[in-house]
Amino acid sequence: MPRVYQAYYNSSGKKFRHHSASRTKILAEARTVARETGQEVKIDILEMESPSMKYLIDLLNGATPKSRERMCSFVPRGSPILVTKNGVVRKLWKVKKQKV
């Protein structure tokens, strides 16, 4: 069964999600988002069934994957740091990776 990695965080009452089939890409994206937003970003591993038209229609109708397990999460800590790059000042947080 194929694996899909999902990173998500809640901000302003909305849930933002990122999906990828590559573990390395999802870890890099999640770390970057956590540094920029200051929100806790959780990463889950989703086990998908073998692709079929019925399964695809069920997913589009809101069905959840059969198995979901937490891989890790990125938690911001401390106060934000001001970083100047090309004359633009940005706030970035220090981030710590927490395994389950």
C-alpha positions in Angstrom: 0.0 0.0 0.0 1.4 3.4 -0.9 2.2 6.0 1.9 1.3 9.6 1.8 2.7 12.1 4.3 0.5 14.9 5.5 1.6 18.0 7.4 -1.1 20.2 9.0 -1.5 23.1 11.4 -4.4 25.2 12.7 -4.4 29.0 12.3 -7.3 31.4 12.8 -9.8 28.5 13.1 -8.8 27.1 9.7 -6.8 23.9 9.0 -4.0 24.2 6.5 -2.7 20.9 5.0 0.3 19.9 2.9 0.6 16.5 1.2 3.6 14.8 -0.3 4.7 11.3 -1.2 8.3 12.2 -0.3 9.3 12.1 3.4 12.2 14.5 2.9 10.1 17.1 1.1 7.3 17.1 3.7 9.8 17.4 6.6 11.5 20.4 4.9 8.2 22.1 4.2 6.8 21.5 7.7 10.0 22.9 9.3 9.8 26.0 7.1 6.1 26.6 7.8 6.6 26.2 11.5 9.5 28.7 11.4 7.5 31.3 9.5 4.1 31.0 11.2 5.0 30.1 14.8 2.4 27.4 14.8 2.8 23.7 15.8 3.0 21.6 12.6 2.0 17.9 12.9 3.1 15.3 10.4 1.1 12.1 9.9 1.8 9.0 7.8 -1.3 7.9 5.9 -1.6 4.3 4.6 -3.7 4.4 1.4 -5.5 1.4 -0.1 -4.7 0.2 -3.6 -6.1 2.8 -6.0 -9.6 2.1 -7.4 -12.4 4.2 -8.7 -14.6 3.4 -5.7 -11.9 4.3 -3.2 -11.2 7.6 -5.1 -14.9 8.5 -5.0 -15.1 7.7 -1.3 -12.1 10.0 -0.6 -13.7 12.8 -2.6 -16.8 12.4 -0.6 -14.9 12.8 2.7 -13.9 9.3 3.7 -10.7 9.2 5.8 -7.7 6.9 5.2 -7.8 3.5 6.9 -4.7 4.1 9.0 -3.1 7.3 10.3 -0.1 7.4 12.6 1.9 10.4 13.9 5.5 10.6 12.6 6.6 13.8 14.4 5.7 17.4 15.0 7.6 20.7 14.8 7.0 23.0 17.8 8.1 26.6 17.9 9.9 27.6 21.1 11.0 30.9 22.6 10.4 34.3 21.1 10.8 35.1 17.4 14.1 36.2 15.9 14.3 39.1 13.4 16.2 38.1 10.3 17.3 40.6 7.6 17.7 39.2 4.1 18.1 41.6 1.1 16.8 44.5 3.1 13.6 42.7 4.2 13.1 42.0 7.9 11.2 38.8 8.8 10.2 37.2 12.0 11.3 33.5 12.4 10.9 31.2 15.3 13.3 28.6 16.6 11.7 25.2 16.0 12.2 21.9 17.8 11.3 18.5 16.3 9.3 16.3 18.7 9.0 12.5 18.0 6.0 10.7 19.3 
